[in-house]
Amino acid sequence: MSEICEDAPYTAGRSADESVPASTPAVPDYMREIYDWAYINPRLVPLLDRQIVVQAILWGNANRLVKTAVDEFSPGQSILQPAHVYGRLCAELASRVGPAGRLEVRDVTPIQVARARAKLAGHTNAIVIHADSARPFDRKYDGVCCFFLLHEVPDDYKTKIVNNVLDATGPGGKAVFVDYHQWRWFHPMGPIMWFVFRYLEPLAPSLCASEIREFAGDADGFTWTKQTFFGGLYQKVVAVRK
Ligand SMILES: C[S@@+](CC[C@H](N)C(=O)[O-])C[C@H]1O[C@@H](n2cnc3c(N)ncnc32)[C@H](O)[C@@H]1O
């Protein structure tokens, strides 16, 4: 059974399962100001949290982007997913690492923590933690799967999250970032994406204007590879710790 807990310190002398958290992470301003409808509104969230919706939002590419992310990991590994993702990513990651592995999903929004917990209820190897991924992680993982999180956070969060993810990647481990990318000028979806970014995803253009490694303080400590998809609209960046 999956667990849910907070990232605040636990009462001394009690196990994490028994303890009461001292505080809960605040929902960041950008979540309330930009993404309330998408990730907080309790009427809309259940409607949106479906693989078919994600598939539509990503122009039919969600399944292959999930697959290319999950394929980076192996049975027996410990994997961090620093934000919940609509659809089936977390269940597929839990299945990929298998009973000898461990999946830890974190999210800063209580309703998203609950969604992840429900999806992972049948996975004894998974834990869901209510936490802000802009705060440092307290352990190392074999891998981190950061799926379409960076384009939704302000630049200071991008920097913190990228560096926290890299810091949490253990020796020989890999951090996998799947997200938007600057598409080619003649991309047929370009005008629609301009509209989407302008009105729905205002924090995304700065991600597309940069390489993800540019947010990293210790970029040279990793070997970086980048693959693009769908005319350059999406990217998978893999950073393997040297
Ligand atoms: C991963 S992103 C977008 C993923 C993708 N668009 C989808 O289909 O779900 C959305 C998630 O990130 C979470 N999130 C945003 N900022 C976060 C932060 N600083 N720490 C942890 N989770 C965060 C939101 O609560 C939400 O569940």
The ligand as a Gaussian input file, in Angstrom:
#p B3LYP/6-31G(d) Opt

LIG

0 1
 C        4.259000      17.890000     -13.300000
 S        3.398000      19.333000     -13.588000
 C        2.562000      19.085000     -15.120000
 C        2.465000      17.724000     -15.652000
 C        1.625000      17.511000     -16.863000
 N        1.211000      18.733000     -17.500000
 C        0.445000      16.671000     -16.529000
 O       -0.149000      16.185000     -17.442000
 O        0.109000      16.457000     -15.397000
 C        2.008000      19.400000     -12.550000
 C        2.223000      19.008000     -11.112000
 O        3.330000      19.665000     -10.554000
 C        3.028000      19.962000      -9.205000
 N        3.962000      20.986000      -8.752000
 C        4.073000      22.269000      -9.165000
 N        5.065000      22.899000      -8.510000
 C        5.623000      21.989000      -7.665000
 C        6.681000      22.040000      -6.717000
 N        7.380000      23.160000      -6.507000
 N        6.963000      20.912000      -6.019000
 C        6.260000      19.764000      -6.216000
 N        5.233000      19.676000      -7.091000
 C        4.917000      20.766000      -7.811000
 C        1.569000      20.381000      -9.254000
 O        0.934000      20.313000      -7.991000
 C        1.006000      19.366000     -10.251000
 O        0.548000      18.208000      -9.636000

